[in-house]
Amino acid sequence: MKEDRDLLFLQQAKNEELKTLCDILTYDTDGEIRMAEQLTNTDAYLYCYPYRLNMIWQEIARELQRFGGNTIANLCRGEGVKYREILQDVCKKLKVYFHDYESTETIEKHLLEKVCMESVENMSEAELRSMAQELDIPIKNPRKYMLVAAMQMAIRRGGVLLSRIAVYITNMISRMLIGRSALLIGGNVLNKTIGILSGPLGWGITAGWVVYDLSSPAYRVTVPSVIQVACMRMQQANG
């Protein structure tokens, strides 16, 4: 892979988190292997998937860089680009405001805040109450601005709520964009953490994303992949 300090943390990531990222990179919306992916036929993948993915974190990172090279300016470069460039491209695609001088982590926080805002905006009152309950946000009669404020504060300050939000976002975005749960892992580790993975609440949090033009096959990879990487970094930082 291209030397990329923003992806070095993947070597310490949990296996189930790497599996989610790996599945986003390799499976399409029908749950079939992506035609453009170059990972699943490698000996390293066949040996390590799904339980030893830390051993091939570099190969996973390389696959993300390569897909990113197919979205930047819509050019098929034939080689990968660094994660920060992919992140900025995704933010521009989703109309997330950021400054070039900001750190990668800060830009990721802007992205996650936008995800939260878009998700909450499309929820009914019943869905808002369900989300507050699932995330253990102590608001009896939640309103949209209350949930947005609580999640923005968590994203900026960290803590347990941020970890819950990161897992929640990862699951909901994955369900919409790869068409199946990316969390079917041994022991359903993340399933136990969050609980509701479908139904009205799941539709509510993903509804805000259908307005974006993700018709490009590469964007259908890079958008959820970048959101997943951002969530992984946040969870690791909040240990």
N, C-alpha and C positions, 0 to 999 in steps of 0.2 A: 504494500500500500504506500501511497505518498506519505512522507513524514508529516504527521498531523498531531500536534500536541493537544488539540481539542478532543481527540478521540482516544488518547492514551488511557483515560479512566475506564474504558471498556474492559481492560484486563482484570479489573477488580469487581466487575459487575456480577450480579447473581445470574446463575444459569437460566432461570425462568425469564429474567428480563432480556437476556441475550436471545432466548428462543423467540420471544415476541418480536424483537427487531429482525431476527433472521427470517421469521415467517412472513413479515411484511415485505421483506426484500425478495422473497422467493415464490410467494403464492399470489395469484390474481383474485379478482372478485368472485370467481366461481370456485375458489378453493383448488384451482389447478396450478401446476407449476408455471411461472411466468416464462414466456418464450425468450425474453431478453436476459434472463438471469444466467449467471455463469458459475454459481456456487454449488448447486446440488449434485452435480456430476463429479465433483472433485473427490479425491481419496480422503482428504482431510474432513470434508463434510460427512461423507459416508461413515467415517470412523467415529466422529465426535457427536453427530446429531442423534438424539436431542439432549443427551445428559452430560456431555463434556465440552460444551461450547466455549468455555474459557480458553481452551486450547487453540481455538481457531478465531479468536477475537479479531486478529489482524485481517483474516480473510473476510470476515463480516464487514469490517470497516472499509476494506477495499471495494466490496460490492456496493456499499452506500456511496462511496466516492465516485464510482463508475456511473451509477445511475444519475448522480448529480451532474456529471459531465454531459448528460443527455438533456438536461433541462436548462442550463445556463444559456440564455439567448437562443434557446431552441436549436442548438447546434449539437450534432453527434460528433463529439471530439475523438472518440475512440480511446480516451483515457479518462481517469478520474480527476476530480477537483477536491480541494480541501473542504472540510466540513463547514468552516465559517462561511465560505462562499455559498455553499448549498443552503445554509441557514438564512443568509441574507436574501437569497433568491426566493425561498419559501415565504419569508416575511413580506417581500414585495408582492408576491402572488396573492397573499391573503390580506394585503393592505394593513400590515402591522408597522407602525411608525417606530423608527429607531435611528440612532446616530452611528455613523461609521466608526467613531472613536470609542464607542461603548464596548465593554468586554463581551465575549461570547455568552457568558452566563447571564449577563444583563439583557442581552437581546433575546435569549431564550425565555426569560421571565416576561418580557413584553409579549412574546408569542403565546405563552400559557395564559396570560391575562386576557388576551383576545379570545382564546379558546373558551375560557370561562364566560366572558361577556356574551359571546355569540350563543353559547349553549343555554344560558339562563334566559336570554331574551326570548327564546322560543318555547319556554315551558309554561304550562298552566299552573294554577295555584296548587292543585293536587300534586303535580310533579315537583314543584318547588318544595313542598313539605316533605315529599319522599326523599328528595336530594339532601335536604338539611338533615333528615334523620340518618340517611346512609353515611353522610360525612360527619355525623355527630356534631353538627353546628347548633349550639343552644339557642335557637330562635323559635318561639312558639308559633307565631304567625308570620312566616318569612315572606318578604317582598323581594322583588328582583334586585333592587338596589342594595338590600341588606346582604343577600348572598354574594353578589358581586364584590361588595366591600370586604366581606369576610374572607373571600378567596383571594382577592388582591393583597390583603394584608398578610395572609399566610404565605403567598408566593414571594412577597418582598422580605418577610422576616423569618420564614422557615418554621420548623416545628412539626408536630405530629399531623396537624391538619394538612400541611403541604404534602406529606407522604400519602395521605388518603386521597387528596386531590389528584396527585400524580398517577396513582394506580387507577383511579376512576376515569380520568381522561384517556389514559392509555387504552383501557378496555373499550370505552365507547367509540373512540376514533377507529380503533382496529376493527370493531364489529361492522362499522359502516363501510370502510374502505377496502377491507379484504374479505368481507362477506361472511365471516365466521369468527368464532371466538378464538383469539390468539392465546388465550390463557388456559387451554386444556393441557395443563402440565401435571406432573406427578403430584398427587396430594391436593390438587386444586388450591395451591398456596394463596394465590391472589383472590380466588373466588371466596375463600373464607374471610378475606379482609374486607371485601366490599359487599358481597351478597347479591343485590339485584343486578343482573347482567342483560336483561332484556325487558320487553314490555314497554309501557308508556314512558317510563323514565329513560330507558335507553334511546327511544325515538326522540325524546325531548332534547337530550344533550347532543345528538348528532344532527338534528334538523337544521341547525344554523349553518352547517357546512355544505348542504346541497346547493346553496346559492353560488358557490364558487365553481368556476370552470375547471374541473379536474379531468377533462377528457383526454389530456395528454397522458399516455401510459407512464411516462417518467414521473410526472407530478403525482400520479396515484401511488407512486412509490415514495418519492422524496417528502411529500407533505406528512403522511403518517410516520415515516421513519424519523424525521427531524423532531416531531412532537414526542416520539418515543425516546429518542436520545436525550431531549431536554428533561423529560420526566425521570429518566434514569439518573441523570446527573444530579437533579434536585434530591432524589431519594438517597443517593450515595452521600451527598453533602450533609443530609440530615440524619444519616446513619441510624 
